[in-house]
């Protein structure tokens, strides 16, 4: 399973979740095994710095889930992710360790909001 979480820093499992998906300075790309144990974590600079739209970029990496703070994703990003079959989940907690715990407990819920209106970069 491949999951992406927007983060404020590259601090391993203690990396704090960033408030907004599209504006995060970094993303944690986590690969989990069947029992939801971490096989690998890569930290990626926001793909916008390389001229890519994050949702499209992550779909090309085979990401299955994006985990965001409630209300922390734009309507356009939601549309892009849904078109590519990527599910959006709401974060429980403040860092990657909290997210992993929530995944193992099965307590992450699907994002049902419409997203914020966002702004063009």
Secondary structure, DSSP 8 states (H G I E B T S, - for coil): -EEEEEESS--GGG-BB-S-TTT-SEEEEEEE-TT--EEEEEEEE-GGGGT--HHHHHHHTT--EEEE-TT-SBHHHHHHHHHTT-EEEE--SSBHHHHHHHHHHT--EE--S--B-----
